[in-house]
Every structure is written in structure tokens, then in C-alpha cells.
Amino acid sequence: MLSNSNISKVFRGDFLKFWIGQLISNFGDNFFYMGLMAIILYRMHLNAGYLGLLMVMMAIPTLIFGPIAGSYVDRWNRKHTMIVADILRGFIVLSLLFYSELWYIYASIFMLATVSRFFYPAEGAIIPDIVEKDVLMSANSFSQTTYILSSILGPGIGAAMVGILGINSVFIFDGLSFFISALSISLIRYSGEIKEKGEKGSIWAETVEGMRYAKNNRVIRVLMIFIFVLLLFFGGMNSLYMVFVRDVLHMDLFYLGLMESLNGTGSLIASIFVGVLGGALSKKNMVLGASLTIGASMVILTLFPNIFIAFETMAFFGVSMVLFNTPITTLMQEAAPDSIRGRVFGSFGAIMQVAMLSSMAVETSAADIFGVKNVLFAIGIGVMLFTIAFFSVKNYREVFEIGNES
């Protein structure tokens, strides 16, 4: 079991700077998110289809630019890539102070997602470069805390800011938070060796190389199958959940923010748990248990649609997402060599977006026909049945047990 010495080892030096920058930026993102929900759900009172379109605007850049962005990330200095991406995202968010029409909200989300396609592969690829291997899973867990801590306090504070100071206040904070994040990342002592010109092939060739490696590597291939099918089930769940809160639970923006905070509280508890224990935990048991709990949470929430059950299930959902994401990310990082890690993460993200786009298209349309509660119930049942079937296959189950076998 890993203890305080493990925590000290993770937060030694550069990772602490990286973590602080992401913590501030993610607070801003949660404020920004509540501002968008205030406009779309409550000011415009739009249905699941419009929220689905918003998610599509987020997903399309990953599908189009994900693999290519990963190839560039492997050529470029990862630290500099993250800095430039943060600065660009800051300006995009601040532009919403001047344009608040629905079409521009969609356009700005598309631009933010496009720039993020370069940021996230660099982020996923740089963590193993700034921490030691034996604390990698702990570092990934604490990295998620940048989102989790902001998820606890951010939605409530963001909703209050919208009510007291107006929607523009959250856009200002988020825009500035990206600049603070860029400054924090700039302080990291990371040289980031770049390939010499003679070693570079074409972007397309390098992209195909990343895809081919992902296909041929047993661990990454199995992870792709697992996540792809799961996202076919709950890829559209986020937009449906927002409509469920408004139309079934009849909650206003304040309660929506409170539910998000409870989700974050559960995630924080799980993140600390995983961060302290690190590699002592079974990746298979974490993913299996988390996936089943995610499905069960959706079923319980739809069968008992009241405020108290909603708060409890959202807390359990937060715990499950951390227990699910941390081992998956760690397995990916361990399986992909540093030289092509950005391309592998980019390819992985692009394939996942195919599933998400398909899911959103079907599920948001189904919600308008059959009702959002019935669709969420079906999603929960589907996730549980698939998880049980997947882990009953020995060859798939072994990947989560042995981790870095290729």
C-alpha cells in the first residue's frame, strides 16, 4: 500500500505546477458550463435535440482532428503545445462577451473543442514525462482532482455568479483561468525533445503508424473495444441528464449546480482513495465495479425520480467515474511508447467520438419520442448487461489483470 510518501513523490516539483494550473482552469470550465446551461436550458428552454447538437459540436473536432493532432503533438514540444492551446482557448471564451447568439455558442464550442484536440493528447502524454513510473497511477488520479475539486465547488459558485453577477461573469473567469493555466505550465522544467527533421515522415504516415500500433497492441485494442461499445450506450447520456433534471425532477439552475457538486464530491473521495493506494488496487475490479455502478445509478435514478435519490445516485456516479477513468488512462499510458503516445491518444479519442456521435444522434431523438426517463433507464440496463458480458470473456478480462502485456 502506498501512503504519504507516495503523495509527496507525486507532487514533487513539476507535477505540482501542472496540477495547480489545471485546477484553476477547471474551476473556470465549470463556471463556463453553468453559464451555457443557464442560456440553453433556462433562458432559451431548449430540448434534448439542441443539447445533443451542442455535444456534437464538441465531438466532431475529435473525430476530424484527433489522430492528426496526436501526430503533431509527438513532433512538437508538449509543454509549448499546451501553453498555446490554453491561450487560444482563453480568447475564444472571452469572445462570448460580445456574441451570445445560439449559432455563435455552437461555433465557439466547436473552436474550443478543436484547440483542445491538441491540448489533451499533450496533457495525457506529458504526465509520464514529469512523474516517476511507480507513481503514475497516483499521478493520474490526482490529475483528475483538477476536475473533481472544481466539480464540487464550481457548479454552485458558477450558478451563484450567474444569478448575482450575470452570465458574462463566468465567461470572464473562465477566459482568464486559461491564461493562468498557461502561466503555470510555462514554469514546468520540461525540455521536450523534438524529432530531428530527418526522422520525420509525413503527418499522414505518422498518424497511420499510431492507428496501426493501437490496433496491434493487445491492451489498447481491448480498451478501445470496451470503451467504444460503452459509449454507444451512454454517449448521449450527458445531454439527456440535463433535460431529466429540468423536466422530470423540475430543478432550477441552483439545484442542477448542487447535483454537479455532489457528483464532484463522490469523485473527490474516490480520487484521494486511488491516489493514496496507487498500484495496490486491482485495475480489473475498479473498472468492472465502476461500470456496473454507472449503469445501476441510471436505473435507480429513473425508477425513483425524486430529489433525494437523485443526490445519492449522483454521488455514487462521481465515485464510479474516477474508479473507471484512472485505470483506463494508466493502462493506455503504460501500453503506448513515449515516441507515439500522442498519436495513440489522438487515435483513441477519435474512435471514441464515432461512438459518442452515433449515441447522441439516436438517444436524443429517442428521448423526444419515448421520453427522457425511459431512454435513460434503457441506457443503464444496457451498460450493465454489456459489462457483465465483456468481463465474462477471459481474453478481455486478462488485459485488466496483466495491464502492460502487448
N, C-alpha and C positions, 0 to 999 in steps of 0.2 A: 504494500500500500504506500502511496506517495503522500507526503504531508507538507508541512510549512516550508521545508527545504525545496520541495518541488515548485511551490508557488514562487519562492524567491528566485529560483533558477529561471523560471519562465519570464518574470518581469525584470530580469537583469538587463540593463542597457537599452538596446534599440527597440525591443518589443514594447516596452513601456511607452515610448514616444508614439509608436504606431497605434497602440491601444487608445491613448488619450485622444489622438486626432480623430479616430473613428467613433469614439464615444460622443464627442461634441457634434460631429457630422450626423450621427444617427439620431440624436435629440432633434436636430433640425429637420431631419426627414420625417419624424413622427409629427412634428408641428405642421409641416407641409401637407402631410397626409390628411390630418384633421381639417385643414383648410379646404382641400379638394372635396372631402366628404361633405363639408358644410355647403359648398356650392352645388354639388351634383345631387346629393340625397335630399337636402332640406331646402335649399333656395330654389333649385330647378325641379325637385321632386321627380327625378327620372327613374325609370325602371331598370330591371336587371340587364336588359339589352344594352343600354348606354354604359352601364358599369362594365359589362363584358367588352364593349368596344374600347374602353379605357385600358383594360387589361391587354387587349390585343395590341394597342399602341405600345405597351411596354414589352410585349413578347416578340413582335416582328423583328426589331433590330437584332435580337439574339439569334434568331433564325438566319437572318441575312448576313450579319457581320460577325457572328460569334466565332466560327472557325478561322476566318481571315484575321480577325483581331488577335486571336491567340498566336498566330504566326508572327504578327508584328510584335507582340509582347515578348516573344522569345528572341527577337532581334534587338529590341530596344532595351534601354535601361529601365527596369521595372519601377524603380523609385521615381524617376522622371516622368514616366507614363502616368503614374498615379497623381502626381502633382498637377500636371497639365489637365488631366481629366477633372480633378476637383475644381480647378479654376474655371474651366468651361462650364461645368455644372452650376457653379455659383452664379455666373452671368445669366444662364438660361432661366434659373429660378427667379432671379430678380427682374427679368423681363416681364414676368406675370404681373408686376406692379402697374404696367402700362397697358397690357392686353389681357382681359379676363373673359373674352367670349369663349363659348364652348369649343369652337373649332381650334382656337389657339391653345386652349388647355390640352387638347388632344395632340396638337403639333409639338408643344413643349415637352409633353410626356414622351413622345417619340424621340425627340432630340436628347432628352436626359438618358433614355434607355440606350440610345446609340453610343453616346460617350461612355456610359457605364460598361458597355461591352468591352472596352479597353481597360477600364479600371479593375473590374472584378477578376479577370484571369491574372492580371498582375498582382492583385491582392492575394489570391489563392496560391500563386507561385512564389511569392516573396517570403511568406511566413516560414517555410522550411529553411530559408537562407539566413534568417535572423534569430532562430532559436536552435537549440541542440536537439538531435533526433529523439532522445529518450523522453523529452517533454513535449513532443509535437502534438499529441492529442490534447494535452492540457492547454497548450497554447491555442489550439483551435477552439477549445471550449471557452477559454477566457476571451478569445476574439469575438465569439458570439455574444459575450456580455456587452459589447459595444452596442449591439442592437437590443439586448434584453433589458438593460438598465433604462435605456431611453424608452422602451416599450412600457415600462411600469409607470414612469412619471410623465413621459412625453405626451400621450394622448389626453390625459386630464388637464395638464398645463396648456396644451395646444388648444383644447376646446375652450378653456377659460380665456385664453388670449383672444380667440375669435370672438367670444361674447363681449369682452371688455374693450379690446383694442381694435377689433376688426380683422377681417381675413388677411389684409395686407401685412399685418404684424408678423404672422407666421411665415409668410414668404420672405420677408426681410431677414428674419432669424435664420432660416434655412440657407438662404443665399450666402450670408456671412459665415455660417458654420462650415461651408465647403472651403472657404478661404483659410479659416483657422486649421482645418484638417490638412490642407496643402502645406501650411507652415510647419505643422508638427511632423509631417512626413519628410519634409526637407531637412530636418535635424537628424534623421537616421543616418548612421555611418555605414552606408552600403554603396560600394563602388559599382557593382553590377556589370560584370564583364559582358561585352557585346561581341558577337561573332565578327571575325575579320571578313572583309568583302569577298575574299576568295573562297570562303567557306559557305557563302550564301547561295542558295538556289532561288528559284522563283517562288513568289508567295504561294502560288497555287500548288507547287510541288511540295513545299513545306507543310501546307495545310493538309494535303492528301497524306503526307507522312504521319501527321498527328492522328488523322482519322484511321489510318491503317494500323497504327500502334494500338489505338483504343479498341479496334476490332479484334486484334490478335492477342491482346493481353487478357488473360482469363478473368482477373479481378475486375478490370474496368468494363469488360464485356458483360459480365453478370450484373454489375451495378447498373449499367445502362438499361438492361432488360427490366430489372426490378423497378427502377425509378420511372422509366418510360410508361410501363403499364399502370403504376400507381397514379401518375399524373393524368392518364386517360380517365381515371375515376374522379380525382379531386382537383384537376387543373382549373376548373371554373368555380371552385368552392368559395374563394375569397369574395368574389362579386355577389354570389348568392347569399353568403352570410350577412353582408351588409344590408341587403334587401330584407332578409329574415329579421334582423334586429329592428328595422324600421316598421315593417308591415305586419309581422307576426307578434313580436314582443312589444311593439308600439313604444320603442325607446327613442328619446331625442338624442342630440349630439353629445350631451353630457354623459348619458348612460352608455352610449357607444364608446366614448373615451374610457369610461370606467371598466368596461368589459375588456378593452385592449390592455388596460393596466393590469388587470387580474391575469390575463394571458402572459404578460411580461413577468409578473411575479412568479408564476409557475416556472417560466423559463429560467429566471434568475436562480431559483433553488436548484434546478437540475444542472445549470451551468457550473455553479460552485461545487456541486457534488461530483460532477465529471472532472472538473478541473483539479480538484484535490486528489481524487483517486487515480486519474490518468489511465495508464495502461493496465491497471489491475482489473478493469472492467471488461466483461465479455462483449465484443462488438456485436456478435450474433444476438445475444439476449437483449441488448439495448435496442437494436433495430427491430427485432421481432415484437418485443413488448410495446415499443413506441408506436409501431404501425397499427397494431391491434387496438391500442388505446385511442389513436386518432379516429379510427373507424367507429369505435364504440361511443366516443364523445359526440359524434354527429348523430348517431342513432338516439342516444339519450336526450340530446337537446331537442330533437324533433318530436319525440314521444312525450316529453314533458316540457312544453314551451312556456316556462314561467321564469321570472327574473332570477330567482334563487338557484334553480337548476342551471340556468344559463351561466351564472357567475362561477359555479363549481366546475362545470364542464370546460369552460374556457381556461380555468387554471390548470386542469389536467391536460388540456390540449397544449398549453405552453410548455409543460414539463416534457411532453412527448416529442415535441418538435426538436428540442435540444438533444434528447437521447437518440433521435433519429439522425439528425444532420451531422453531429460531431463524428461518429464513427464512419459515416459515409465519406465525409471530407477527408478524414485521416487515411482511409483505405485508398482513396484516389491519389493523395499526395505520396504515399508510400509506393504505389504501383507505377507512377509516372516518373521517368528520369528527369532531372533538372533541365536538361537541354531542350526538352519538348513539352515540359509541364504546362506552359501557357497554351500551346496548341491543343493538348488533351483536354484541358479545362474548357477551352473555347468550343471544341467539338462536342463535348459532353453537354454544354449549355444549349447549343443549337439543336441537338437531337431532342433534348427535354422540351424545348419550346414547341416543337412539332406536336408533341403530346398535349401540351397546355392549350395551344390554339385550337386543336381539334376538340378538346374537352370543353373549352369555353363556348365554342360555336354551338355544340349540341346541348350543353346543360343550361345555358342562358335562354335558349329558345324553348327548351323543355319546361323551364320554370314559368314562362309566360303562358304555357298551355296547361300543365298539370299542377302548378303551384310550387313555390319555392320550398315549402316544407317537405313535400313528397319527394322532390328531387334530392334534397339533402339527405333524407332517410335512405334512398336508394344508393347514394354515394357511400354512406357509412357501411351499409351491408356489403357492397361490392369490394371496398377496401379490405374488410376483414376476411372475406372469402378468398380473395386473391392472395393475401399474406399467408394464410394457412396453407394454401395450395403450393405457393412458391417455396416455403421453408420445409415442405414435406419432400422436396426433391434433394437428394443427398449432395449432388454435384453443386447445386446452388448454395445450399446451407454451408458447405465446407469453405466456400470463399470467405464468409464472415468469420470463420473459425481460424483459418490459417492466414488470412489477411494479405500478405505480400507474395503469395505464390503466383507465378505467371503461367 
